[in-house]
Amino acid sequence: MFSRIDDYLDKLWDILYPKRCVRCASSGSWVCASCLASCVRVDSLTIGAVPNLTATYAVYAYTDTIRELVHEFKYRGVFSIGKWMAQQIAPLVPQDSYSVIVPVPMHRKRRRYRGYNQSEVIGRYLSNFTSIPMKGVLSRTRITSPQYMLNGEERWRNVQGAFVADMKLSGDLVLLVDDVLTTGATLSECAKVLLESGAKDVHGVVFARALLESSSADITR
């Protein structure tokens, strides 16, 4: 059902807003092959870098072109970009390893304003591609300040106690999905709640991660 509706919306969007590369404006796709080739692909599995997460997967470094792609998807509702992001993520995910996909939640008021949760859109597509079921296990209990407006320490305080689990998990291995990883504060707080609700283990997966200049393996959200 989701796929059929999405295909229709994609076609409608292509009519109203023909695809143009977010970087060079060439027609035909949201990011052309040349601009995509200039992006830093990390395809990483990082062990123990984010508290409460055993491992995190990421596809790209959060650099200019990738940042613009995320912005188009996140703030303009270009679901076909979210689908493409999930297609890039899927090969990194061991399909027989996870019990459930859980998206990072958005507060209901902010979701009502925007109309969708970008992490949930990625999660739904990823579920379609991997056959791992997605469940809305988490809720956001309060509206938090946008993380990009805060420094590292403020980001951790900002999300502390901001999530609750709406159901119990019975020893599930959870794949927690978000669009971008910077300090890891949001994913860490969500993972903490999932573990407290009965998850056996939590891994994170994101489309892009910010990198410190000093090391391509260091996390910066």
Residue frames as a rotation matrix with the C-alpha (Angstrom) as fourth column:
MET 1
0.571 0.821 0.000 0.00
0.821 -0.571 0.000 0.00
0.000 0.000 -1.000 0.00
PHE 2
0.491 -0.486 -0.723 2.74
0.114 -0.787 0.607 2.43
-0.864 -0.380 -0.331 1.02
SER 3
-0.545 -0.785 0.294 4.71
0.359 0.098 0.928 1.55
-0.758 0.611 0.228 -2.11
ARG 4
-0.180 0.556 0.811 1.75
0.980 0.032 0.196 2.13
0.083 0.830 -0.551 -4.47
ILE 5
0.825 0.485 -0.291 0.91
0.529 -0.843 0.096 5.49
-0.199 -0.233 -0.952 -2.92
ASP 6
0.212 -0.852 -0.478 4.56
0.075 -0.474 0.877 6.47
-0.974 -0.222 -0.037 -2.99
ASP 7
-0.560 -0.399 0.726 4.93
0.705 0.231 0.670 5.56
-0.436 0.887 0.152 -6.69
TYR 8
0.340 0.775 0.533 1.94
0.914 -0.406 0.008 7.77
0.223 0.485 -0.846 -7.47
LEU 9
0.853 -0.033 -0.521 3.34
0.236 -0.866 0.441 10.67
-0.466 -0.499 -0.731 -5.44
ASP 10
-0.189 -0.982 0.019 6.73
0.337 -0.047 0.940 10.26
-0.922 0.184 0.340 -7.11
LYS 11
-0.392 0.098 0.915 5.15
0.920 0.051 0.388 10.56
-0.008 0.994 -0.110 -10.55
LEU 12
0.704 0.699 0.126 3.10
0.687 -0.715 0.130 13.56
0.181 -0.005 -0.983 -9.48
TRP 13
0.577 -0.569 -0.586 6.15
0.178 -0.613 0.770 15.23
-0.797 -0.548 -0.253 -7.97
ASP 14
-0.424 -0.787 0.449 8.16
0.610 0.118 0.783 14.62
-0.669 0.606 0.430 -11.17
ILE 15
0.051 0.535 0.843 5.46
0.943 -0.303 0.136 16.43
0.329 0.788 -0.520 -13.14
LEU 16
0.918 0.393 -0.043 5.26
0.377 -0.837 0.396 19.38
0.120 -0.379 -0.917 -10.76
TYR 17
0.638 -0.770 0.005 8.96
-0.653 -0.537 0.534 19.54
-0.408 -0.344 -0.845 -9.88
PRO 18
0.864 -0.336 -0.374 11.17
-0.070 0.657 -0.751 17.77
0.498 0.675 0.544 -12.44
LYS 19
0.762 -0.608 -0.224 14.29
0.530 0.386 0.755 16.22
-0.373 -0.694 0.616 -10.90
ARG 20
0.666 -0.670 0.328 17.39
-0.163 -0.560 -0.812 18.41
0.728 0.488 -0.482 -10.91
CYS 21
0.045 -0.751 -0.659 20.67
0.746 0.464 -0.477 17.71
0.664 -0.471 0.581 -9.20
VAL 22
0.850 0.323 -0.416 20.79
0.527 -0.535 0.661 19.52
-0.009 -0.781 -0.625 -5.86
ARG 23
0.162 -0.901 -0.401 24.42
0.542 -0.259 0.800 20.47
-0.825 -0.347 0.446 -6.54
CYS 24
-0.798 -0.599 -0.064 24.79
0.238 -0.411 0.880 21.39
-0.553 0.687 0.471 -10.22
ALA 25
-0.124 0.893 -0.433 21.12
-0.459 -0.438 -0.773 21.62
-0.880 0.102 0.464 -11.31
SER 26
-0.835 -0.118 -0.537 21.52
-0.539 0.371 0.756 19.16
0.110 0.921 -0.373 -14.20
SER 27
0.084 0.995 0.051 18.23
-0.996 0.084 0.007 17.46
0.003 -0.051 0.999 -15.04
GLY 28
0.041 0.086 -0.995 17.23
-0.486 0.872 0.055 13.83
0.873 0.481 0.077 -14.59
SER 29
0.166 -0.008 -0.986 18.01
0.689 0.716 0.110 13.04
0.705 -0.698 0.125 -10.95
TRP 30
0.974 0.225 0.032 18.25
0.122 -0.635 0.763 14.62
0.191 -0.739 -0.646 -7.50
VAL 31
0.386 -0.919 -0.075 22.00
-0.484 -0.271 0.832 14.04
-0.785 -0.285 -0.550 -7.58
CYS 32
0.785 -0.111 -0.610 23.88
-0.575 0.237 -0.783 13.41
0.232 0.965 0.122 -10.82
ALA 33
0.859 -0.461 -0.224 26.55
0.472 0.882 -0.006 10.75
0.200 -0.101 0.975 -11.15
SER 34
0.049 -0.895 0.443 29.34
0.385 -0.392 -0.835 13.32
0.921 0.211 0.326 -11.32
CYS 35
0.019 0.017 1.000 28.31
-0.707 -0.706 0.025 15.13
0.707 -0.708 -0.002 -8.13
LEU 36
0.914 0.346 0.212 27.66
-0.396 0.643 0.656 11.86
0.091 -0.683 0.725 -6.33
ALA 37
0.617 -0.746 -0.248 31.13
0.547 0.634 -0.546 10.62
0.565 0.201 0.800 -7.27
SER 38
-0.201 -0.710 0.675 32.60
-0.076 -0.676 -0.733 13.61
0.977 -0.199 0.082 -5.42
CYS 39
0.570 0.482 0.665 30.83
-0.702 -0.134 0.699 12.62
0.426 -0.866 0.262 -2.18
VAL 40
-0.581 -0.793 0.185 32.74
-0.751 0.434 -0.498 10.75
0.314 -0.428 -0.847 0.51
ARG 41
0.511 0.728 -0.457 31.28
-0.489 0.684 0.542 7.27
0.707 -0.054 0.705 0.81
VAL 42
-0.238 -0.629 0.741 32.13
-0.965 0.065 -0.254 5.72
0.111 -0.775 -0.622 4.17
ASP 43
0.356 0.465 -0.811 30.05
-0.419 0.855 0.306 2.50
0.835 0.231 0.499 4.15
SER 44
-0.568 -0.776 0.273 31.09
-0.512 0.074 -0.856 2.15
0.644 -0.626 -0.440 7.75
LEU 45
0.610 0.572 -0.549 30.31
0.240 0.527 0.815 -0.14
0.756 -0.629 0.184 10.63
THR 46
-0.306 -0.694 0.652 31.54
-0.451 -0.498 -0.741 1.50
0.838 -0.521 -0.161 13.84
ILE 47
0.148 0.291 -0.945 31.66
0.573 0.754 0.321 -0.51
0.806 -0.589 -0.055 17.04
GLY 48
0.157 -0.019 -0.987 30.97
0.987 0.022 0.157 1.13
0.018 -1.000 0.022 20.38
ALA 49
-0.721 -0.514 0.465 31.30
0.547 -0.834 -0.073 4.77
0.425 0.202 0.882 19.27
VAL 50
-0.325 0.710 0.625 27.82
-0.491 -0.692 0.530 5.84
0.808 -0.135 0.573 20.47
PRO 51
-0.892 0.009 0.453 26.74
-0.426 0.321 -0.846 5.08
-0.153 -0.947 -0.282 24.06
ASN 52
-0.134 0.859 0.493 23.95
-0.461 0.387 -0.799 2.45
-0.877 -0.335 0.345 24.32
LEU 53
0.808 0.312 -0.500 24.54
-0.583 0.299 -0.756 1.33
-0.086 0.902 0.423 20.71
THR 54
0.493 -0.643 0.586 26.69
0.230 0.746 0.624 -1.72
-0.839 -0.173 0.516 20.07
ALA 55
-0.568 -0.647 0.508 27.30
0.663 0.006 0.749 -0.64
-0.488 0.762 0.426 16.47
THR 56
0.324 0.644 -0.693 26.34
-0.106 -0.704 -0.703 2.03
-0.940 0.301 -0.160 13.96
TYR 57
-0.155 -0.275 0.949 26.19
0.908 0.339 0.247 1.87
-0.390 0.900 0.197 10.16
ALA 58
0.304 0.258 -0.917 26.55
-0.127 -0.943 -0.308 4.89
-0.944 0.210 -0.254 7.86
VAL 59
0.617 -0.001 0.787 26.71
0.726 0.388 -0.568 5.28
-0.304 0.922 0.240 4.08
TYR 60
0.295 -0.455 0.840 28.04
0.596 -0.600 -0.534 8.79
0.747 0.658 0.094 3.35
ALA 61
-0.622 -0.474 -0.623 29.95
0.763 -0.546 -0.346 11.54
-0.176 -0.691 0.701 5.11
TYR 62
0.443 0.868 -0.226 27.73
0.823 -0.494 -0.282 14.54
-0.356 -0.061 -0.933 5.79
THR 63
-0.668 -0.707 -0.232 29.34
0.479 -0.647 0.593 16.90
-0.569 0.284 0.771 3.29
ASP 64
-0.739 0.336 -0.583 27.87
-0.402 -0.915 -0.017 19.60
-0.540 0.222 0.812 1.02
THR 65
-0.632 0.513 -0.582 26.04
-0.577 0.191 0.794 17.57
0.518 0.837 0.175 -1.63
ILE 66
-0.574 0.406 -0.711 24.76
0.555 0.831 0.026 15.02
0.602 -0.380 -0.703 0.87
ARG 67
-0.770 0.278 -0.575 23.67
0.386 -0.514 -0.766 17.85
-0.508 -0.811 0.289 3.18
GLU 68
-0.696 0.515 -0.501 21.65
-0.686 -0.683 0.252 19.40
-0.212 0.518 0.828 0.35
LEU 69
-0.579 0.480 -0.659 20.05
-0.137 0.739 0.659 16.03
0.804 0.472 -0.362 -0.45
VAL 70
-0.646 0.310 -0.697 19.04
0.754 0.401 -0.521 15.60
0.118 -0.862 -0.493 3.19
HIS 71
-0.796 0.335 -0.504 17.60
-0.070 -0.878 -0.473 19.13
-0.601 -0.341 0.723 3.22
GLU 72
-0.659 0.563 -0.499 15.48
-0.678 -0.156 0.719 18.49
0.327 0.812 0.484 0.11
PHE 73
-0.459 0.459 -0.761 14.11
0.279 0.887 0.367 15.30
0.844 -0.043 -0.535 1.62
LYS 74
-0.652 0.090 -0.753 13.68
0.758 0.098 -0.644 16.63
0.016 -0.991 -0.132 5.15
TYR 75
-0.581 0.343 -0.738 12.10
0.169 -0.837 -0.521 20.00
-0.796 -0.427 0.428 4.42
ARG 76
-0.559 0.399 -0.727 10.57
-0.804 -0.473 0.360 19.71
-0.200 0.786 0.585 0.93
GLY 77
0.166 0.726 0.668 9.02
-0.534 0.635 -0.558 16.27
-0.829 -0.264 0.493 1.26
VAL 78
0.155 -0.175 -0.972 10.82
-0.949 0.246 -0.196 14.67
0.273 0.954 -0.127 -1.68
PHE 79
0.584 0.188 0.789 10.05
-0.584 0.772 0.249 11.07
-0.563 -0.607 0.561 -0.71
SER 80
0.956 -0.249 -0.157 11.91
0.036 0.627 -0.778 9.66
0.292 0.738 0.608 -3.70
ILE 81
0.070 -0.956 0.286 15.12
-0.614 -0.267 -0.743 10.88
0.786 -0.124 -0.606 -2.06
GLY 82
0.050 0.032 0.998 14.17
-0.955 0.294 0.038 9.00
-0.292 -0.955 0.045 1.09
LYS 83
0.927 0.311 0.211 13.62
-0.221 0.906 -0.361 5.90
-0.304 0.288 0.908 -1.00
TRP 84
0.627 -0.763 -0.157 17.02
-0.112 0.112 -0.987 6.29
0.771 0.637 -0.015 -2.63
MET 85
-0.069 -0.637 0.768 18.62
-0.924 -0.250 -0.290 6.76
0.377 -0.729 -0.571 0.82
ALA 86
0.429 0.318 0.845 17.08
-0.686 0.724 0.076 3.50
-0.587 -0.612 0.529 2.01
GLN 87
0.988 -0.098 -0.116 18.37
-0.021 0.668 -0.744 1.75
0.150 0.738 0.658 -1.13
GLN 88
0.221 -0.967 0.129 21.88
-0.447 -0.217 -0.868 2.93
0.867 0.134 -0.481 -0.26
ILE 89
-0.092 -0.198 0.976 21.52
-0.996 0.036 -0.087 1.77
-0.018 -0.980 -0.200 3.35
ALA 90
0.758 0.640 0.127 20.02
-0.646 0.763 0.010 -1.67
-0.091 -0.090 0.992 2.63
PRO 91
0.587 -0.548 -0.596 23.22
-0.066 0.702 -0.709 -3.44
0.807 0.455 0.376 1.43
LEU 92
-0.412 -0.781 0.469 24.92
-0.546 -0.200 -0.814 -2.55
0.730 -0.591 -0.344 4.74
VAL 93
-0.064 0.530 0.845 22.24
-0.992 0.060 -0.113 -4.28
-0.111 -0.846 0.522 6.82
PRO 94
-0.966 -0.208 -0.156 22.48
-0.218 0.975 0.051 -8.04
0.141 0.083 -0.986 7.53
GLN 95
-0.346 0.938 -0.038 18.87
-0.668 -0.217 0.712 -8.97
0.659 0.272 0.701 6.75
ASP 96
0.276 0.477 -0.835 18.64
0.168 0.831 0.530 -12.01
0.947 -0.286 0.149 9.00
SER 97
-0.623 -0.685 -0.379 20.12
0.503 0.021 -0.864 -10.29
0.599 -0.729 0.332 12.05
TYR 98
-0.956 0.203 0.213 17.41
-0.288 -0.799 -0.527 -7.86
0.063 -0.565 0.822 13.21
SER 99
-0.614 0.788 -0.043 13.99
0.722 0.539 -0.433 -8.45
-0.319 -0.297 -0.900 14.72
VAL 100
0.531 0.847 -0.017 12.61
0.818 -0.517 -0.251 -4.97
-0.221 0.120 -0.968 14.08
ILE 101
-0.532 -0.545 0.648 13.38
0.666 -0.742 -0.077 -1.58
0.523 0.391 0.757 12.54
VAL 102
0.342 0.603 -0.721 12.57
0.894 -0.445 0.052 1.38
-0.289 -0.662 -0.691 14.80
PRO 103
0.053 -0.310 0.949 12.68
0.609 -0.743 -0.277 4.97
0.791 0.593 0.150 13.46
VAL 104
-0.837 -0.294 -0.461 13.73
0.539 -0.585 -0.606 7.88
-0.092 -0.756 0.649 15.65
PRO 105
0.066 0.995 0.074 10.39
0.997 -0.063 -0.036 9.56
-0.032 0.076 -0.997 16.47
MET 106
-0.777 -0.133 0.615 9.30
0.225 -0.972 0.073 13.14
0.588 0.195 0.785 15.88
HIS 107
-0.811 0.534 -0.240 7.04
0.131 -0.234 -0.963 14.98
-0.570 -0.813 0.119 18.32
ARG 108
-0.209 0.823 0.528 3.41
0.909 0.362 -0.204 14.82
-0.359 0.438 -0.824 17.17
LYS 109
0.602 0.444 -0.664 3.09
0.244 -0.894 -0.376 18.63
-0.760 0.065 -0.647 16.90
ARG 110
-0.204 -0.763 -0.613 6.21
-0.565 -0.420 0.710 18.93
-0.800 0.491 -0.346 14.76
ARG 111
-0.817 -0.030 0.575 5.11
0.352 0.764 0.540 15.97
-0.456 0.644 -0.614 12.65
ARG 112
0.213 0.972 0.096 1.69
0.792 -0.114 -0.600 17.54
-0.572 0.203 -0.795 12.17
TYR 113
0.463 -0.114 -0.879 3.36
-0.254 -0.967 -0.008 20.75
-0.849 0.227 -0.477 10.98
ARG 114
-0.502 -0.771 -0.391 5.77
-0.641 0.028 0.767 19.01
-0.581 0.636 -0.508 8.59
GLY 115
0.381 0.773 -0.506 3.40
-0.924 0.298 -0.241 16.23
-0.035 0.560 0.828 7.56
TYR 116
0.821 -0.185 -0.541 5.84
0.027 0.958 -0.287 13.34
0.571 0.220 0.791 7.91
ASN 117
0.659 -0.694 0.290 8.83
-0.414 -0.013 0.910 12.02
-0.628 -0.720 -0.296 9.87
GLN 118
0.421 -0.530 -0.736 11.84
-0.866 0.006 -0.500 11.61
0.269 0.848 -0.457 7.60
SER 119
-0.629 -0.678 0.380 13.32
-0.765 0.628 -0.145 8.82
-0.140 -0.382 -0.914 9.74
GLU 120
-0.069 0.708 0.702 10.07
-0.229 0.674 -0.702 6.88
-0.971 -0.209 0.115 9.49
VAL 121
0.767 0.314 -0.560 10.01
-0.583 -0.024 -0.812 7.28
-0.269 0.949 0.165 5.70
ILE 122
-0.141 -0.896 -0.421 13.54
-0.920 0.276 -0.280 5.88
0.367 0.348 -0.863 5.46
GLY 123
-0.653 -0.100 0.751 12.57
-0.568 0.721 -0.397 3.11
-0.502 -0.685 -0.528 7.88
ARG 124
0.395 0.881 0.259 9.52
-0.370 0.411 -0.834 2.11
-0.841 0.233 0.488 5.83
TYR 125
0.668 -0.216 -0.712 11.52
-0.713 0.089 -0.695 1.88
0.213 0.972 -0.095 2.63
LEU 126
-0.443 -0.894 0.071 14.29
-0.863 0.403 -0.305 0.01
0.244 -0.196 -0.950 4.41
SER 127
-0.281 0.462 0.841 11.69
-0.474 0.695 -0.541 -2.42
-0.834 -0.551 0.024 5.74
ASN 128
0.767 0.593 -0.247 10.44
-0.469 0.254 -0.846 -2.97
-0.439 0.764 0.472 2.19
PHE 129
0.405 -0.695 -0.594 13.95
-0.780 0.076 -0.621 -3.62
0.477 0.715 -0.512 0.88
THR 130
-0.622 -0.775 0.108 15.08
-0.686 0.474 -0.552 -5.91
0.376 -0.417 -0.827 3.72
SER 131
0.056 0.780 -0.623 11.80
-0.045 0.626 0.779 -7.56
0.997 -0.016 0.070 4.83
ILE 132
-0.774 -0.246 -0.584 12.59
0.580 0.096 -0.809 -6.55
0.255 -0.965 0.068 8.42
PRO 133
0.256 0.964 0.071 9.35
0.847 -0.259 0.464 -5.30
0.466 -0.059 -0.883 10.01
MET 134
-0.739 -0.416 0.530 9.19
0.147 -0.867 -0.476 -1.68
0.657 -0.274 0.702 11.14
LYS 135
0.192 0.793 -0.578 7.42
0.895 0.100 0.435 -0.68
0.403 -0.601 -0.691 14.36
GLY 136
0.037 -0.085 0.996 6.77
-0.134 -0.988 -0.079 2.73
0.990 -0.131 -0.048 15.89
VAL 137
0.091 -0.064 -0.994 8.07
0.810 0.585 0.037 1.65
0.579 -0.808 0.105 19.29
LEU 138
-0.595 -0.497 -0.632 9.18
0.782 -0.539 -0.312 5.10
-0.185 -0.679 0.710 20.45
SER 139
0.575 0.688 0.442 7.41
0.714 -0.686 0.138 8.41
0.399 0.236 -0.886 21.05
ARG 140
-0.623 -0.703 0.342 8.83
0.460 -0.683 -0.567 11.85
0.633 -0.196 0.749 21.70
THR 141
-0.051 0.646 -0.762 7.42
0.999 0.047 -0.027 13.27
0.018 -0.762 -0.647 24.93
ARG 142
0.473 0.170 -0.864 8.32
0.338 -0.941 0.000 16.91
-0.814 -0.292 -0.503 24.37
ILE 143
0.906 -0.188 0.380 9.40
0.297 -0.357 -0.885 19.29
0.302 0.915 -0.268 21.64
THR 144
0.335 -0.877 -0.345 13.17
0.676 -0.032 0.736 19.70
-0.657 -0.479 0.582 21.73
SER 145
0.448 -0.291 -0.845 15.29
-0.496 -0.867 0.036 22.45
-0.744 0.404 -0.533 20.21
PRO 146
0.957 -0.162 -0.239 16.69
-0.151 0.425 -0.893 21.59
0.246 0.891 0.382 16.76
GLN 147
0.704 -0.708 -0.048 19.98
0.542 0.494 0.680 19.79
-0.458 -0.504 0.732 17.35
TYR 148
0.180 -0.689 0.702 21.85
0.905 -0.163 -0.393 21.73
0.385 0.707 0.594 14.66
MET 149
0.548 0.094 0.831 21.39
-0.040 -0.990 0.138 24.93
0.835 -0.109 -0.539 16.70
LEU 150
0.932 -0.102 0.347 23.23
-0.349 -0.006 0.937 23.49
-0.094 -0.995 -0.041 19.73
ASN 151
-0.052 -0.988 -0.144 26.79
-0.938 0.098 -0.332 22.62
0.342 0.118 -0.932 20.62
GLY 152
-0.404 -0.169 -0.899 27.83
-0.199 0.975 -0.094 19.08
0.893 0.141 -0.428 21.52
GLU 153
-0.975 -0.004 -0.220 27.14
0.211 0.269 -0.940 19.24
0.063 -0.963 -0.261 25.25
GLU 154
-0.580 0.806 -0.116 23.82
-0.677 -0.556 -0.482 21.04
-0.453 -0.201 0.868 24.73
ARG 155
-0.219 0.491 -0.843 22.66
-0.783 0.428 0.452 18.37
0.583 0.759 0.291 22.29
TRP 156
-0.690 -0.072 -0.720 23.02
0.247 0.912 -0.328 15.64
0.680 -0.404 -0.612 24.91
ARG 157
-0.898 0.379 -0.225 21.07
0.121 -0.277 -0.953 17.67
-0.423 -0.883 0.203 27.48
ASN 158
-0.605 0.668 -0.434 18.46
-0.791 -0.565 0.233 18.62
-0.090 0.484 0.870 24.89
VAL 159
-0.093 0.569 -0.817 17.28
-0.593 0.628 0.505 15.03
0.800 0.531 0.279 24.28
GLN 160
-0.943 -0.298 -0.144 17.71
-0.063 0.589 -0.806 13.66
0.325 -0.751 -0.574 27.79
GLY 161
-0.713 0.701 0.022 14.39
0.247 0.281 -0.928 12.12
-0.656 -0.656 -0.373 28.87
ALA 162
-0.497 0.499 -0.710 12.71
-0.741 -0.670 0.048 13.14
-0.451 0.550 0.703 25.59
PHE 163
-0.370 0.311 -0.875 11.67
-0.666 0.568 0.484 9.62
0.647 0.762 -0.003 24.50
VAL 164
-0.216 0.336 0.917 9.46
-0.747 0.548 -0.377 6.84
-0.629 -0.766 0.132 25.85
ALA 165
-0.981 -0.063 -0.183 8.70
-0.160 0.792 0.589 3.31
0.108 0.607 -0.787 24.64
ASP 166
-0.221 0.975 0.000 5.08
-0.973 -0.221 0.062 2.60
0.060 0.014 0.998 23.71
MET 167
0.826 0.451 -0.339 5.52
-0.433 0.892 0.133 -1.17
0.362 0.037 0.931 23.90
LYS 168
0.423 -0.669 0.611 7.73
-0.525 0.369 0.767 -3.80
-0.739 -0.645 -0.195 25.49
LEU 169
0.357 -0.417 -0.836 10.41
-0.800 0.326 -0.504 -5.59
0.483 0.848 -0.217 23.51
SER 170
0.843 0.041 0.536 11.14
-0.368 0.771 0.520 -9.22
-0.391 -0.636 0.665 24.33
GLY 171
0.180 -0.885 0.428 14.83
0.175 0.458 0.872 -9.73
-0.968 -0.082 0.238 23.67
ASP 172
0.888 0.219 0.405 14.64
0.425 -0.053 -0.904 -8.13
-0.177 0.974 -0.140 20.22
LEU 173
-0.352 -0.935 -0.047 17.71
0.723 -0.304 0.621 -7.06
-0.594 0.185 0.783 18.28
VAL 174
0.633 0.723 -0.276 16.71
0.490 -0.651 -0.580 -3.57
-0.599 0.232 -0.766 17.15
LEU 175
-0.435 -0.659 0.614 17.89
0.899 -0.356 0.254 -1.55
0.051 0.663 0.747 14.16
LEU 176
0.265 0.467 -0.843 17.39
0.580 -0.776 -0.247 2.13
-0.770 -0.424 -0.477 15.07
VAL 177
-0.097 -0.212 0.973 17.05
0.988 -0.135 0.069 4.40
0.117 0.968 0.223 12.00
ASP 178
0.420 0.202 -0.885 17.78
0.292 -0.953 -0.079 8.11
-0.859 -0.225 -0.459 11.57
ASP 179
0.969 -0.017 0.246 18.84
0.233 -0.257 -0.938 10.32
0.080 0.966 -0.245 8.67
VAL 180
0.326 -0.877 0.352 22.04
-0.162 -0.419 -0.893 11.89
0.931 0.234 -0.279 10.03
LEU 181
0.697 -0.233 -0.678 24.46
0.708 0.368 0.602 11.13
0.109 -0.900 0.422 12.87
THR 182
0.402 -0.631 0.664 26.52
-0.245 -0.772 -0.586 13.90
0.882 0.073 -0.465 14.46
THR 183
-0.306 -0.566 0.765 27.28
-0.903 -0.081 -0.421 13.67
0.300 -0.820 -0.487 18.22
GLY 184
-0.645 0.142 -0.751 25.13
0.093 0.990 0.107 10.55
0.758 0.000 -0.652 18.58
ALA 185
-0.918 0.254 0.304 23.01
-0.376 -0.316 -0.871 12.14
-0.125 -0.914 0.385 21.32
THR 186
-0.043 0.985 -0.166 19.63
-0.999 -0.048 -0.026 11.38
-0.033 0.165 0.986 19.75
LEU 187
0.186 0.073 -0.980 20.45
-0.422 0.906 -0.013 7.79
0.887 0.416 0.200 18.82
SER 188
-0.774 -0.569 -0.278 22.00
0.015 0.422 -0.906 7.15
0.633 -0.706 -0.319 22.22
GLU 189
-0.734 0.551 0.397 18.97
-0.623 -0.314 -0.716 8.40
-0.270 -0.773 0.574 24.14
CYS 190
0.261 0.836 -0.482 16.59
-0.940 0.334 0.072 6.38
0.221 0.434 0.873 21.95
ALA 191
-0.080 -0.379 -0.922 18.73
-0.214 0.910 -0.355 3.26
0.974 0.169 -0.154 22.35
LYS 192
-0.933 -0.255 0.254 18.75
-0.273 0.042 -0.961 3.70
0.234 -0.966 -0.109 26.12
VAL 193
-0.239 0.935 0.261 14.93
-0.903 -0.115 -0.414 3.68
-0.357 -0.335 0.872 26.18
LEU 194
0.372 0.350 -0.860 14.78
-0.738 0.674 -0.045 0.64
0.563 0.651 0.509 23.87
LEU 195
-0.517 -0.638 -0.571 17.15
-0.090 0.703 -0.705 -1.31
0.851 -0.313 -0.421 26.10
GLU 196
-0.889 0.229 0.396 15.11
-0.434 -0.149 -0.889 -0.37
-0.145 -0.962 0.232 29.18
SER 197
0.072 0.991 -0.109 11.98
-0.968 0.043 -0.247 -1.61
-0.240 0.123 0.963 27.40
GLY 198
0.527 0.149 0.837 13.46
-0.284 0.959 0.008 -5.07
-0.801 -0.242 0.547 26.86
ALA 199
0.834 -0.286 -0.473 15.57
-0.463 0.106 -0.880 -4.93
0.302 0.952 -0.044 23.69
LYS 200
0.803 -0.597 0.005 18.46
0.541 0.732 0.414 -7.38
-0.251 -0.330 0.910 23.75
ASP 201
-0.363 -0.925 -0.115 20.70
0.666 -0.343 0.663 -5.12
-0.652 0.164 0.740 21.72
VAL 202
0.776 0.581 -0.245 20.42
0.268 -0.656 -0.706 -1.96
-0.570 0.482 -0.665 19.60
HIS 203
-0.425 -0.823 0.376 22.35
0.789 -0.134 0.600 -1.05
-0.444 0.551 0.706 16.47
GLY 204
0.259 0.484 -0.836 21.98
-0.007 -0.864 -0.503 2.27
-0.966 0.137 -0.220 14.67
VAL 205
-0.306 -0.357 0.883 21.89
0.902 0.188 0.389 3.03
-0.305 0.915 0.264 10.97
VAL 206
0.297 0.322 -0.899 21.98
0.053 -0.945 -0.322 6.43
-0.953 0.048 -0.298 9.26
PHE 207
0.887 0.002 0.462 22.29
0.462 0.008 -0.887 7.67
-0.005 1.000 0.006 5.72
ALA 208
0.307 -0.792 0.528 25.05
0.188 -0.493 -0.849 10.14
0.933 0.360 -0.003 6.59
ARG 209
0.672 -0.177 -0.719 27.38
0.732 0.009 0.682 10.92
-0.115 -0.984 0.135 9.46
ALA 210
0.869 -0.430 0.245 29.38
-0.379 -0.896 -0.231 14.02
0.319 0.108 -0.942 10.22
LEU 211
0.580 -0.751 -0.316 33.11
0.739 0.649 -0.184 13.43
0.343 -0.127 0.931 10.49
LEU 212
0.731 -0.483 -0.481 35.81
0.051 -0.665 0.745 15.18
-0.680 -0.569 -0.462 12.49
GLU 213
0.779 -0.495 -0.386 38.59
-0.583 -0.344 -0.736 16.59
0.232 0.798 -0.556 10.36
SER 214
-0.032 -0.898 0.439 41.11
-0.977 0.121 0.176 14.69
-0.211 -0.423 -0.881 12.45
SER 215
-0.865 -0.261 0.429 39.75
-0.229 0.965 0.125 11.23
-0.446 0.010 -0.895 11.69
SER 216
-0.545 0.678 -0.493 37.29
-0.642 0.041 0.766 9.69
0.540 0.734 0.413 9.28
ALA 217
-0.433 0.363 -0.825 36.27
0.432 0.887 0.164 7.29
0.791 -0.286 -0.541 12.04
ASP 218
-0.907 0.058 -0.416 35.30
0.370 -0.357 -0.858 9.94
-0.198 -0.932 0.302 14.60
ILE 219
-0.043 0.975 0.219 31.74
0.941 -0.034 0.335 11.05
0.335 0.221 -0.916 15.20
THR 220
-0.939 -0.332 0.089 30.73
0.291 -0.906 -0.306 14.70
0.182 -0.261 0.948 15.54
ARG 221
-0.322 0.876 0.358 26.37
-0.209 -0.435 0.876 14.84
0.923 0.207 0.323 16.25
